[in-house]
């Protein structure tokens, strides 16, 4: 018995302290508290607190309650140190004031003032101020009524102070024209930028659009310059003599991209619309100026549905280049910038297109009598045919002439010919050569080292399509439909994009089943016609749905290894497209030729040059999208774009191959700058990220390509 108790006692005496390891952990945390720096006046107190805590943690711990007391003592010391630390978390500077005439908020860099009498705004820094025009009687437009923000009988403005900025939120309610209708406006100042949200509660049906904020007030001096991504891009001086206006959704010819800007005495204000699917812009320039540009928030199927957001960026040393680059940053930050290098990794066939000239051929164009383009004077001109074999022979001549490699785009291969019968163009037209003839044509492209791609269309819904049914067409809220009779096939509606992906699968499965080696597809108009919505009962479609289905059409083809293309440069399809067949400049009186709308600048290429391949016309005096008096060839060189093949004579071939070589050399490079040299706007220079410099003179026709 005695021996047993001795063993137990010895065991207890030799047992480890159950709190030793836990105390060691507290001592480690105590050591790290030394790293918290405090100001000199309290350094002595810090030392005393840490010394007392160290003594406390050196004493034995008899039980759990005592250990908890030690931990709480250390936690109290840590809290004191953090409260007195030299560096502590802080919020951005923010000042909010309610004034006699309105409200003001500032963040130490920017100030925003909102007037209560007319809802005009002023956004300023210490150097310049940008005044937004007052509201008017059409700030909010419904089908049955329109009214202004100033008619709100209940207006409340409160400060909003997120940690990263300063802001305020306005609530506008009790509108006589729409009882129960409430508008929320939230403005945040973040550094040199203002982010503004607009929302509605409740979301009332019958809404057409909201126009707010209003345009920035600008002058008509030459230096009051608007920067607008109308097609490739333009500068519009305040005193520009030619009038210009647009009211259109983004991702259109009026706005390839959802942004614009203003330049004044070296300062700039950039507007970026961050919710572009149901948004657009309104700009108006009277002859001699000034220029007014403002956002428009369109309803989605009659309702606002979600908050709309616009960002204004103050740039103290601004140019149209800095504005384009700030927007490029926005595209990258939202994850929508996909470079050509990344695209080529997914689609290796793209490497066979980069730096190649473009050959555009057409087989059958048959104009029906209902077509607006029907030739009533020379009726036989309504049927134009070149067989696939004849076109293949032309390709062989190009090869002999020195076009060693090319991207070939074929029109008019369908059963009815070009722009007819879509989305049911198959089988291949027998007049052109049928399936066998198209196979020979495609094989010829392969033998010559040419890349074979076809024209296609999944928007124009022709009455002569075998599957035509008006229920499958885009339908407005009032039940009406958009009908045209312009192109070869005559009468058409617009196919609801919901059905387009299945047509793409069906048609290209048929090509594969017949052994036609289609390697690329151009889906017409998707990248130039704004997003559409449809209100067919049971099949509603929002513009965001439209964007998704259009992208899906290209994704289906990308999954098959195709090189995919569409018509013009637009923002929302840039992540999935390899090629757009045009992204030139706006001209008047028509896009097919005329004088430049404003001063042409390559805004789109400053954002997307290394993400999209863009071919250019190669004539010497104007053309489609080329201002009168300008050389398309020089624009092609200045933008390092792909050249269209426009002849087989030695000089034409030399020019095409020269441009193709430049595109091959720096086609994957970012366009980092563009500038005007000297007086006027005819002598220009572009620089690419690989060091390539291109200088052109549109007056003399001279140019210089400087490779690194």
ZABA-972802 format. One line per field, with one value per residue (C-alpha): residue number from 1; residue in one letter; x, y, z. Coordinates in Angstrom, 1 decimal. Layout:
// residues N
nr NUM  ...
rest a  ...
x X  ...
y Y  ...
z Z  ...
//
This chain:
// residues 708
nr 1  2  3  4  5  6  7  8  9  10  11  12  13  14  15  16  17  18  19  20  21  22  23  24  25  26  27  28  29  30  31  32  33  34  35  36  37  38  39  40  41  42  43  44  45  46  47  48  49  50  51  52  53  54  55  56  57  58  59  60  61  62  63  64  65  66  67  68  69  70  71  72  73  74  75  76  77  78  79  80  81  82  83  84  85  86  87  88  89  90  91  92  93  94  95  96  97  98  99  100  101  102  103  104  105  106  107  108  109  110  111  112  113  114  115  116  117  118  119  120  121  122  123  124  125  126  127  128  129  130  131  132  133  134  135  136  137  138  139  140  141  142  143  144  145  146  147  148  149  150  151  152  153  154  155  156  157  158  159  160  161  162  163  164  165  166  167  168  169  170  171  172  173  174  175  176  177  178  179  180  181  182  183  184  185  186  187  188  189  190  191  192  193  194  195  196  197  198  199  200  201  202  203  204  205  206  207  208  209  210  211  212  213  214  215  216  217  218  219  220  221  222  223  224  225  226  227  228  229  230  231  232  233  234  235  236  237  238  239  240  241  242  243  244  245  246  247  248  249  250  251  252  253  254  255  256  257  258  259  260  261  262  263  264  265  266  267  268  269  270  271  272  273  274  275  276  277  278  279  280  281  282  283  284  285  286  287  288  289  290  291  292  293  294  295  296  297  298  299  300  301  302  303  304  305  306  307  308  309  310  311  312  313  314  315  316  317  318  319  320  321  322  323  324  325  326  327  328  329  330  331  332  333  334  335  336  337  338  339  340  341  342  343  344  345  346  347  348  349  350  351  352  353  354  355  356  357  358  359  360  361  362  363  364  365  366  367  368  369  370  371  372  373  374  375  376  377  378  379  380  381  382  383  384  385  386  387  388  389  390  391  392  393  394  395  396  397  398  399  400  401  402  403  404  405  406  407  408  409  410  411  412  413  414  415  416  417  418  419  420  421  422  423  424  425  426  427  428  429  430  431  432  433  434  435  436  437  438  439  440  441  442  443  444  445  446  447  448  449  450  451  452  453  454  455  456  457  458  459  460  461  462  463  464  465  466  467  468  469  470  471  472  473  474  475  476  477  478  479  480  481  482  483  484  485  486  487  488  489  490  491  492  493  494  495  496  497  498  499  500  501  502  503  504  505  506  507  508  509  510  511  512  513  514  515  516  517  518  519  520  521  522  523  524  525  526  527  528  529  530  531  532  533  534  535  536  537  538  539  540  541  542  543  544  545  546  547  548  549  550  551  552  553  554  555  556  557  558  559  560  561  562  563  564  565  566  567  568  569  570  571  572  573  574  575  576  577  578  579  580  581  582  583  584  585  586  587  588  589  590  591  592  593  594  595  596  597  598  599  600  601  602  603  604  605  606  607  608  609  610  611  612  613  614  615  616  617  618  619  620  621  622  623  624  625  626  627  628  629  630  631  632  633  634  635  636  637  638  639  640  641  642  643  644  645  646  647  648  649  650  651  652  653  654  655  656  657  658  659  660  661  662  663  664  665  666  667  668  669  670  671  672  673  674  675  676  677  678  679  680  681  682  683  684  685  686  687  688  689  690  691  692  693  694  695  696  697  698  699  700  701  702  703  704  705  706  707  708
rest x  x  x  x  x  x  x  x  x  x  x  x  x  x  x  x  x  x  x  x  x  x  x  x  x  x  x  x  x  x  x  x  x  x  x  x  x  x  x  x  x  x  x  x  x  x  x  x  x  x  x  x  x  x  x  x  x  x  x  x  x  x  x  x  x  x  x  x  x  x  x  x  x  x  x  x  x  x  x  x  x  x  x  x  x  x  x  x  x  x  x  x  x  x  x  x  x  x  x  x  x  x  x  x  x  x  x  x  x  x  x  x  x  x  x  x  x  x  x  x  x  x  x  x  x  x  x  x  x  x  x  x  x  x  x  x  x  x  x  x  x  x  x  x  x  x  x  x  x  x  x  x  x  x  x  x  x  x  x  x  x  x  x  x  x  x  x  x  x  x  x  x  x  x  x  x  x  x  x  x  x  x  x  x  x  x  x  x  x  x  x  x  x  x  x  x  x  x  x  x  x  x  x  x  x  x  x  x  x  x  x  x  x  x  x  x  x  x  x  x  x  x  x  x  x  x  x  x  x  x  x  x  x  x  x  x  x  x  x  x  x  x  x  x  x  x  x  x  x  x  x  x  x  x  x  x  x  x  x  x  x  x  x  x  x  x  x  x  x  x  x  x  x  x  x  x  x  x  x  x  x  x  x  x  x  x  x  x  x  x  x  x  x  x  x  x  x  x  x  x  x  x  x  x  x  x  x  x  x  x  x  x  x  x  x  x  x  x  x  x  x  x  x  x  x  x  x  x  x  x  x  x  x  x  x  x  x  x  x  x  x  x  x  x  x  x  x  x  x  x  x  x  x  x  x  x  x  x  x  x  x  x  x  x  x  x  x  x  x  x  x  x  x  x  x  x  x  x  x  x  x  x  x  x  x  x  x  x  x  x  x  x  x  x  x  x  x  x  x  x  x  x  x  x  x  x  x  x  x  x  x  x  x  x  x  x  x  x  x  x  x  x  x  x  x  x  x  x  x  x  x  x  x  x  x  x  x  x  x  x  x  x  x  x  x  x  x  x  x  x  x  x  x  x  x  x  x  x  x  x  x  x  x  x  x  x  x  x  x  x  x  x  x  x  x  x  x  x  x  x  x  x  x  x  x  x  x  x  x  x  x  x  x  x  x  x  x  x  x  x  x  x  x  x  x  x  x  x  x  x  x  x  x  x  x  x  x  x  x  x  x  x  x  x  x  x  x  x  x  x  x  x  x  x  x  x  x  x  x  x  x  x  x  x  x  x  x  x  x  x  x  x  x  x  x  x  x  x  x  x  x  x  x  x  x  x  x  x  x  x  x  x  x  x  x  x  x  x  x  x  x  x  x  x  x  x  x  x  x  x  x  x  x  x  x  x  x  x  x  x  x  x  x  x  x  x  x  x  x  x  x  x  x  x  x  x  x  x  x  x  x  x  x  x  x  x  x  x  x  x  x  x  x  x  x  x  x  x  x  x  x  x  x  x  x  x  x  x  x  x  x  x  x  x  x  x  x  x  x  x  x  x  x  x  x  x  x  x  x  x  x  x  x  x  x  x  x  x  x  x  x  x  x  x  x  x  x  x  x  x  x  x  x  x  x  x  x  x  x  x  x  x  x  x  x  x  x  x
x 0.0  2.8  4.7  1.6  1.1  4.8  4.5  1.5  3.1  6.3  4.1  2.3  5.5  7.0  3.9  4.2  2.6  -0.7  -0.5  3.2  2.6  -0.3  1.7  4.5  2.1  1.0  4.7  5.2  2.2  3.7  7.0  5.1  3.3  6.8  6.3  3.4  4.9  3.5  4.3  7.2  4.9  3.5  6.6  7.4  3.9  4.2  7.4  5.8  2.7  4.8  7.1  4.2  2.6  5.9  6.1  2.6  3.2  6.3  4.3  2.9  -0.7  -2.7  -6.0  -8.0  -9.5  -6.1  -4.9  -8.0  -7.1  -3.6  -5.0  -7.4  -4.6  -2.6  -5.6  -6.1  -2.5  -2.8  -6.0  -4.2  -1.2  -3.5  -5.4  -2.2  -0.4  1.5  -0.2  -3.9  -6.7  -8.3  -11.1  -10.7  -11.2  -14.8  -16.7  -20.4  -22.3  -25.8  -25.8  -28.5  -28.4  -27.9  -25.4  -21.6  -19.3  -15.5  -12.7  -9.8  -9.1  -12.5  -15.7  -19.2  -22.0  -25.6  -28.1  -31.5  -33.3  -32.4  -30.3  -27.3  -23.9  -20.4  -17.5  -14.1  -10.6  -8.3  -7.6  -10.7  -14.5  -16.9  -20.5  -23.3  -26.3  -29.6  -32.3  -35.3  -38.9  -37.7  -35.4  -37.7  -39.7  -42.6  -44.8  -47.6  -45.8  -42.5  -41.3  -38.2  -36.3  -37.2  -40.9  -40.1  -41.8  -39.8  -36.0  -33.6  -29.8  -27.6  -23.9  -22.3  -18.8  -17.3  -13.7  -12.3  -14.0  -16.6  -20.2  -23.8  -27.1  -30.2  -33.7  -36.3  -39.9  -43.5  -43.6  -47.0  -46.9  -46.0  -47.2  -45.1  -42.2  -38.8  -35.4  -32.2  -28.9  -25.7  -22.4  -19.0  -15.8  -12.8  -9.5  -9.9  -13.0  -16.7  -18.9  -22.6  -25.4  -29.1  -31.9  -35.7  -38.1  -40.5  -39.4  -42.4  -43.4  -43.9  -40.6  -38.8  -35.6  -34.0  -31.7  -29.4  -26.7  -27.1  -24.3  -21.3  -21.4  -18.7  -17.8  -17.3  -13.6  -11.3  -9.8  -13.2  -12.8  -15.1  -13.5  -16.1  -15.6  -17.9  -16.7  -12.9  -13.0  -13.1  -12.2  -14.8  -13.5  -16.0  -16.1  -16.4  -18.4  -20.4  -23.4  -23.5  -25.9  -26.7  -29.1  -28.2  -27.4  -23.7  -22.0  -23.1  -21.5  -22.3  -20.4  -18.1  -17.3  -19.3  -17.2  -16.5  -14.5  -14.0  -10.7  -10.2  -6.9  -5.0  -7.5  -9.9  -13.1  -13.7  -17.1  -17.2  -20.5  -20.1  -23.6  -23.7  -26.2  -29.3  -27.5  -26.5  -25.4  -26.9  -24.7  -25.4  -23.1  -24.6  -22.7  -20.0  -20.6  -20.8  -20.9  -23.2  -22.8  -24.8  -25.8  -29.2  -30.5  -32.9  -35.5  -35.2  -38.6  -40.3  -38.4  -35.1  -34.5  -31.1  -29.0  -27.2  -23.6  -21.4  -17.8  -16.3  -12.5  -10.8  -7.4  -5.2  -2.9  -5.3  -5.2  -7.4  -4.7  -4.8  -8.5  -8.4  -5.8  -7.9  -10.7  -8.4  -7.5  -11.2  -11.7  -8.7  -10.0  -13.4  -11.8  -13.0  -9.6  -8.5  -5.3  -4.7  -1.9  -4.4  -6.9  -4.3  -3.5  -7.1  -7.4  -4.1  -5.6  -5.5  -1.8  -2.5  -4.5  -2.3  -0.4  -2.3  -4.0  -7.8  -9.3  -13.1  -15.0  -18.6  -20.3  -24.1  -26.0  -29.6  -31.8  -35.5  -38.0  -39.0  -35.4  -34.8  -31.6  -33.4  -32.1  -35.1  -33.1  -30.9  -32.9  -30.2  -27.9  -30.1  -28.5  -24.7  -22.9  -19.3  -19.0  -16.8  -14.5  -14.2  -13.4  -10.8  -9.1  -9.0  -7.3  -4.7  -4.0  -3.4  -1.0  0.9  1.0  2.7  0.0  1.7  -0.7  -4.2  -7.4  -10.2  -13.8  -16.5  -20.0  -23.0  -22.5  -26.0  -29.0  -30.5  -27.2  -25.9  -28.2  -31.2  -32.9  -31.1  -30.9  -31.6  -29.0  -28.2  -27.8  -25.1  -26.4  -26.4  -25.8  -22.5  -21.3  -23.1  -21.5  -18.8  -17.9  -17.6  -15.4  -13.1  -13.0  -12.0  -9.4  -8.0  -7.6  -5.7  -3.4  -2.5  -1.9  -5.0  -7.2  -10.9  -13.8  -17.4  -20.0  -23.0  -26.0  -28.1  -30.0  -31.7  -34.8  -36.0  -39.5  -38.1  -36.4  -37.8  -38.3  -39.7  -42.3  -43.0  -43.3  -39.5  -38.8  -37.8  -41.0  -41.4  -43.5  -46.3  -46.4  -44.8  -41.8  -38.9  -39.3  -36.9  -36.7  -33.3  -31.0  -30.9  -33.5  -36.1  -38.6  -37.2  -37.8  -35.2  -34.5  -34.8  -31.2  -32.5  -32.8  -29.5  -27.1  -29.1  -29.1  -25.3  -24.9  -27.2  -25.6  -22.0  -22.9  -24.1  -20.8  -18.9  -21.1  -20.4  -16.6  -16.4  -13.3  -14.7  -12.0  -13.5  -16.9  -18.1  -21.4  -22.9  -24.0  -23.8  -20.9  -22.5  -26.2  -27.0  -28.3  -32.0  -34.8  -38.0  -41.4  -42.9  -45.1  -43.4  -40.0  -38.9  -35.4  -33.5  -30.5  -28.2  -29.8  -29.1  -25.4  -25.2  -26.8  -24.7  -21.5  -22.7  -22.9  -19.2  -18.3  -19.9  -17.6  -14.5  -15.1  -14.7  -11.4  -12.8  -11.4  -14.5  -15.3  -18.1  -18.7  -17.3  -15.5  -17.7  -16.8  -18.9  -17.8  -14.2  -13.4  -14.6  -13.9  -10.6  -11.4  -13.8  -14.0  -14.1  -13.4  -12.9  -13.9  -17.3  -17.9  -20.8  -23.1  -22.8  -20.6  -19.7  -17.7  -17.5  -15.9  -14.7  -17.1  -14.7  -11.0  -10.3  -8.3  -7.8  -9.5  -10.7  -7.2  -5.6  -7.8  -8.0  -5.2  -3.6  -7.0  -8.7  -7.5  -8.8  -8.5  -8.4  -9.3  -6.2  -7.3  -5.6  -8.6  -11.4  -13.6  -15.9  -15.1  -12.1  -12.6  -12.4  -8.9  -7.3  -5.4  -6.9  -3.5  -1.9  -4.6  -3.8  -0.1  -0.7  -2.9  -0.7  -3.9  -4.5  -4.8  -7.6  -6.3  -7.5  -5.7  -3.2  -0.9  2.7  2.3  -0.9  0.6  3.7  1.7  -0.5  2.5  4.3  1.2  0.8  4.5  3.9  0.8  2.6  5.5  3.5  -0.1  0.2  1.5  -0.4  -0.8  0.7  0.4  -0.9  -0.1  -0.4  2.9  3.2  0.3  -2.9  -3.9  -2.5  0.9  0.5  2.6  1.7  3.9  3.5  4.6  7.3  9.0  7.6  6.9  4.8  4.7  2.4  1.6  -1.9  -1.1  2.1  1.4  4.8  5.3  8.0  8.0  10.7  11.2  13.0
y 0.0  2.4  1.6  2.4  5.8  6.6  5.9  8.1  10.9  10.7  10.8  13.9  15.6  14.9  15.9  18.8  22.2  22.1  25.9  26.1  25.8  28.2  30.7  30.4  31.4  34.5  35.4  35.1  37.5  39.8  39.9  41.0  43.8  45.5  46.1  48.5  52.0  54.8  58.5  59.7  61.2  57.8  55.6  55.5  54.3  51.7  50.3  50.2  48.4  45.8  45.3  44.8  42.3  40.5  40.1  38.9  36.2  35.0  33.9  30.4  29.8  27.7  27.4  28.3  31.5  32.9  32.1  33.9  36.9  37.0  36.8  39.6  41.7  41.2  42.0  45.2  46.2  45.4  47.5  50.4  50.1  50.0  53.0  55.0  53.6  56.0  54.4  53.4  52.6  55.8  57.0  59.3  62.9  63.9  67.1  67.5  70.8  71.8  75.3  77.9  77.0  73.3  70.7  70.3  67.4  67.2  64.7  67.1  66.7  67.2  69.1  68.4  70.9  70.1  73.0  72.6  75.0  73.4  70.3  71.5  70.2  71.5  69.1  70.9  70.6  73.5  74.4  73.9  73.4  71.5  72.6  70.2  71.8  72.1  69.5  70.1  69.0  65.7  64.3  61.3  60.2  57.6  56.6  58.8  61.6  63.4  65.5  67.0  66.3  69.8  68.8  66.6  68.0  65.9  66.1  64.7  64.8  63.0  62.4  59.1  58.4  55.1  54.6  55.2  58.5  61.1  61.3  62.1  60.5  62.3  61.0  62.7  61.8  63.0  63.8  65.2  63.5  60.1  59.6  57.0  57.4  57.9  58.6  57.8  59.6  58.5  60.3  59.2  61.2  58.7  60.4  62.4  60.5  60.7  57.6  58.3  55.8  56.4  54.1  54.1  52.9  51.4  50.3  51.6  50.1  52.3  54.0  55.0  56.6  58.9  61.7  62.6  63.8  66.4  67.4  69.3  73.0  73.7  76.6  77.0  77.9  75.7  74.4  73.3  69.8  66.9  63.4  60.9  57.3  57.7  54.7  54.7  58.0  61.8  65.1  67.8  71.3  73.7  75.8  72.9  74.3  71.1  70.2  66.7  64.8  61.3  59.6  56.0  53.0  52.2  49.5  51.3  53.5  56.5  55.0  52.0  52.3  53.6  56.7  60.2  63.2  66.9  68.8  72.4  74.2  71.0  69.7  66.8  65.3  61.7  60.0  56.2  54.4  51.3  49.8  50.1  47.3  49.5  52.9  55.2  58.7  61.9  64.4  67.5  69.9  72.9  74.5  76.5  74.8  74.2  70.4  68.8  65.1  63.3  59.8  58.3  55.4  53.4  51.3  47.5  46.1  49.2  49.4  50.6  47.2  48.0  50.9  52.7  53.9  56.5  57.5  60.9  61.2  64.5  64.5  67.5  66.8  65.3  64.4  62.1  59.5  59.6  59.3  56.2  54.7  55.3  53.5  50.7  50.4  50.1  47.3  45.4  45.9  44.5  41.4  42.1  42.8  39.7  40.2  38.6  36.6  35.1  34.5  32.8  30.5  29.3  29.4  28.5  29.1  32.8  32.8  32.1  35.4  37.8  39.9  38.5  40.7  40.2  39.0  39.6  37.7  37.2  34.4  35.2  38.4  38.1  41.2  40.4  43.0  44.0  45.0  48.7  48.0  46.4  47.9  49.0  50.5  47.6  44.6  42.0  43.7  42.1  38.7  38.8  35.4  34.1  30.4  29.0  27.7  31.1  32.7  30.0  30.9  34.6  33.4  31.6  34.8  36.6  33.9  34.3  38.1  37.8  37.6  34.6  34.3  35.8  35.6  34.9  36.0  34.5  36.1  34.7  31.0  30.3  28.7  32.1  34.0  36.8  38.4  36.1  33.2  33.7  32.0  29.0  29.6  25.9  23.9  25.6  27.3  25.0  27.9  28.8  25.2  23.4  21.5  20.0  23.4  24.9  22.0  22.6  26.3  25.6  23.1  25.6  28.1  25.4  24.6  28.3  28.8  31.0  31.0  30.2  32.0  32.6  35.3  34.4  36.1  35.3  38.6  39.3  37.1  36.9  36.2  33.7  31.7  28.2  28.5  32.1  32.7  36.2  34.8  34.2  37.9  40.8  42.5  45.8  46.3  47.8  44.6  46.2  44.8  46.2  45.4  46.1  45.4  46.8  43.9  41.3  39.0  41.7  41.6  40.7  41.1  40.7  37.3  37.0  36.4  33.6  31.4  32.3  29.9  26.8  28.0  28.4  24.8  23.4  25.2  24.4  20.8  20.6  22.1  19.5  16.7  17.6  17.9  21.6  22.8  26.2  27.7  31.1  32.7  36.3  36.8  39.9  43.0  41.6  44.0  47.1  47.0  48.0  45.4  44.6  43.5  41.7  41.4  38.3  36.7  33.7  34.6  37.9  39.1  41.9  43.7  41.8  38.6  39.7  40.3  36.9  35.1  36.9  36.1  32.5  32.3  33.1  30.9  27.9  28.5  29.2  25.8  24.3  26.1  28.8  32.3  34.5  37.9  40.5  43.8  46.7  47.4  47.4  47.1  44.2  41.7  42.6  39.8  37.0  38.4  37.9  40.2  43.0  43.8  47.6  50.1  53.2  56.8  58.5  60.6  62.7  62.9  59.1  56.4  55.3  58.5  62.1  64.6  63.6  64.0  66.0  65.3  61.5  60.0  56.2  56.0  52.4  51.2  53.1  50.8  47.6  47.4  44.3  42.7  42.8  42.6  45.4  45.5  48.9  50.1  50.7  53.5  56.9  59.2  58.4  55.4  53.5  55.0  57.0  60.8  62.4  63.4  60.9  57.8  54.6  53.1  55.6  55.0  51.3  51.9  54.4  51.8  48.8  47.2  44.4  45.6  44.7  43.3  45.7  44.7  42.2  44.7  44.9  48.2  47.2  43.9  45.7  48.1  45.3  43.2  46.2  46.9  43.1  43.0  45.9  44.3  41.0  42.7  44.7  43.5  42.0  45.2  47.9  51.3  53.4  56.8  58.8  62.5  65.3  66.8  70.5  72.7  71.2  67.6  66.1  65.0  62.2  59.7  56.4  54.4  50.8  49.0  47.0  50.3  50.5  54.1  55.1  58.6  59.7  62.9  62.9  66.0  64.7  61.0  60.4  57.9  56.4  53.1  52.9  49.4  49.1
z 0.0  1.0  -2.2  -4.4  -2.8  -3.3  -7.0  -7.3  -5.4  -7.5  -10.6  -9.5  -8.6  -12.0  -14.0  -16.5  -15.7  -17.6  -18.2  -19.3  -23.1  -22.9  -21.0  -23.5  -26.2  -24.3  -23.9  -27.7  -28.2  -25.6  -27.5  -30.7  -28.8  -28.8  -32.5  -32.0  -32.2  -30.1  -30.0  -27.8  -25.0  -24.2  -24.8  -21.1  -20.3  -23.0  -21.5  -18.0  -19.2  -21.1  -18.1  -15.7  -18.1  -18.5  -14.7  -14.5  -17.2  -15.3  -12.2  -11.9  -12.9  -10.4  -12.2  -15.3  -13.8  -13.1  -16.6  -18.0  -15.9  -17.4  -20.9  -20.3  -18.9  -22.0  -24.2  -22.3  -22.8  -26.5  -26.8  -25.2  -27.5  -30.7  -29.4  -29.1  -32.1  -34.5  -37.5  -37.1  -39.6  -40.8  -43.0  -46.0  -45.3  -45.6  -45.1  -45.6  -45.4  -45.9  -47.3  -48.1  -51.8  -51.5  -50.3  -50.5  -49.9  -50.1  -49.7  -49.5  -53.2  -54.9  -54.0  -55.2  -54.9  -55.6  -55.8  -54.4  -56.8  -60.1  -59.3  -61.2  -59.9  -59.8  -59.5  -58.8  -57.5  -56.5  -60.1  -62.2  -61.9  -64.1  -63.9  -64.9  -66.5  -64.4  -64.5  -66.8  -67.3  -68.9  -66.4  -66.1  -69.1  -69.0  -71.8  -70.5  -68.7  -68.2  -65.3  -63.7  -60.4  -59.3  -59.0  -56.0  -53.0  -50.6  -50.9  -48.3  -48.6  -46.0  -45.8  -46.8  -45.4  -46.6  -45.5  -48.9  -49.7  -49.0  -50.3  -50.0  -50.8  -52.0  -51.8  -54.1  -53.5  -53.7  -57.4  -58.4  -61.8  -60.2  -56.6  -54.8  -57.2  -55.5  -56.9  -55.1  -56.1  -54.4  -55.1  -53.8  -54.1  -54.3  -54.8  -58.1  -59.2  -58.5  -58.7  -59.0  -58.7  -59.7  -58.5  -58.4  -55.8  -56.5  -60.0  -62.0  -65.3  -68.3  -67.9  -71.1  -69.8  -67.2  -68.3  -65.3  -64.6  -67.3  -69.7  -68.5  -69.5  -72.1  -74.3  -78.0  -78.0  -80.0  -76.8  -75.4  -77.0  -76.6  -76.9  -78.2  -79.3  -82.3  -84.3  -84.1  -82.3  -82.8  -81.2  -81.5  -80.9  -79.4  -82.5  -85.0  -88.0  -88.8  -86.6  -85.1  -82.8  -81.6  -79.2  -79.1  -76.9  -76.3  -78.4  -81.5  -84.1  -82.0  -79.1  -79.8  -76.1  -73.1  -72.3  -73.4  -72.1  -72.2  -72.5  -71.4  -70.9  -70.2  -67.8  -68.5  -67.3  -68.3  -68.0  -67.8  -67.8  -65.6  -66.3  -70.1  -71.2  -70.9  -71.2  -74.0  -74.6  -76.0  -77.6  -79.6  -81.3  -83.0  -85.9  -84.1  -80.8  -78.0  -77.5  -74.9  -73.9  -71.3  -70.2  -70.8  -68.7  -70.8  -69.2  -69.4  -70.5  -69.1  -65.8  -64.5  -62.8  -61.2  -60.0  -62.8  -62.3  -64.0  -63.0  -63.6  -63.5  -63.2  -65.0  -64.3  -67.3  -69.7  -73.4  -75.5  -75.0  -71.2  -71.3  -73.6  -71.3  -68.2  -69.9  -70.9  -67.2  -66.4  -68.9  -67.5  -63.9  -64.7  -66.3  -69.8  -71.5  -73.4  -75.4  -78.8  -77.2  -74.7  -77.5  -79.7  -76.8  -76.8  -80.6  -82.2  -85.7  -84.9  -85.4  -89.1  -89.3  -87.5  -90.0  -93.1  -95.7  -96.1  -99.4  -99.5  -102.2  -103.0  -105.0  -105.4  -104.8  -105.8  -105.1  -104.8  -106.1  -102.5  -101.7  -101.4  -103.3  -106.2  -109.5  -111.5  -114.3  -115.2  -114.0  -114.9  -112.3  -109.6  -110.1  -109.8  -109.8  -109.7  -109.1  -106.4  -109.1  -110.7  -107.3  -106.6  -109.9  -108.7  -105.5  -107.6  -109.4  -106.2  -105.1  -108.4  -108.0  -104.6  -101.9  -100.3  -97.3  -96.7  -94.7  -97.2  -96.4  -98.6  -99.1  -100.9  -100.5  -99.2  -101.0  -101.9  -102.0  -99.9  -97.2  -97.9  -96.2  -92.8  -90.4  -92.7  -95.5  -96.1  -98.2  -100.1  -103.2  -106.3  -108.7  -107.0  -107.1  -104.3  -101.5  -103.8  -105.3  -101.8  -100.8  -103.8  -102.9  -99.3  -100.4  -102.8  -99.9  -98.0  -100.9  -101.3  -97.7  -97.4  -94.3  -95.2  -93.4  -94.3  -93.9  -91.7  -90.1  -87.1  -86.6  -89.9  -89.9  -93.5  -94.5  -97.0  -94.2  -94.0  -90.3  -90.3  -87.5  -86.2  -82.6  -82.8  -83.7  -81.5  -80.3  -78.5  -75.4  -77.5  -79.7  -82.7  -84.5  -86.5  -90.1  -93.0  -96.7  -97.5  -98.3  -101.0  -99.5  -99.0  -96.1  -92.7  -89.0  -86.2  -84.8  -81.1  -80.0  -77.7  -80.7  -82.4  -80.6  -81.7  -85.3  -85.1  -83.8  -86.5  -89.4  -88.5  -87.7  -91.3  -92.6  -90.6  -91.8  -95.4  -94.8  -95.5  -93.6  -92.5  -90.2  -89.5  -89.3  -89.5  -87.8  -89.4  -87.5  -84.0  -83.2  -84.6  -83.9  -80.2  -77.8  -78.2  -75.9  -76.7  -74.9  -76.5  -73.9  -72.4  -74.0  -72.5  -73.4  -71.8  -73.4  -71.0  -72.2  -75.8  -75.0  -73.4  -76.4  -78.9  -77.0  -76.8  -80.6  -80.8  -77.9  -79.7  -82.6  -80.5  -78.9  -82.4  -83.0  -85.3  -85.7  -85.1  -86.4  -86.7  -88.3  -86.3  -83.1  -80.0  -76.3  -75.0  -77.7  -77.6  -75.1  -77.5  -81.0  -82.9  -85.8  -86.8  -90.4  -89.9  -87.1  -89.1  -88.7  -88.9  -92.0  -93.3  -95.1  -95.1  -93.7  -97.2  -97.9  -97.1  -94.7  -91.2  -88.3  -86.1  -86.0  -86.3  -83.5  -82.8  -79.5  -80.0  -80.9  -78.0  -75.9  -77.9  -80.5  -78.9  -78.4  -81.8  -85.4  -87.6  -91.4  -93.2  -96.7  -98.8  -101.2  -101.5  -101.3  -98.8  -98.9  -96.5  -93.1  -94.5  -94.7  -98.0  -98.8  -96.5  -97.6  -96.2  -96.6  -94.3  -91.7  -92.0  -91.4  -88.6  -86.8  -87.8  -89.1  -91.5  -95.2  -97.5  -100.8  -103.5  -106.6  -108.1  -109.9  -108.6  -106.7  -105.0  -103.9  -102.6  -100.5  -99.1  -98.2  -96.6  -94.4  -93.6  -92.5  -90.1  -88.7  -88.3  -86.5  -83.9  -84.3  -80.7  -79.3  -77.4  -79.2  -76.4  -78.0  -80.9  -81.5  -84.0  -85.1  -85.8  -86.8  -88.0  -87.8  -91.0  -89.7  -87.2  -85.2  -83.4  -81.1  -80.1  -77.0  -78.9  -79.8  -83.4  -84.5  -87.5  -88.8  -91.7  -93.5  -95.1  -97.1  -98.8  -98.6  -97.0  -94.2  -92.1  -90.3  -87.6  -86.2  -82.8
//
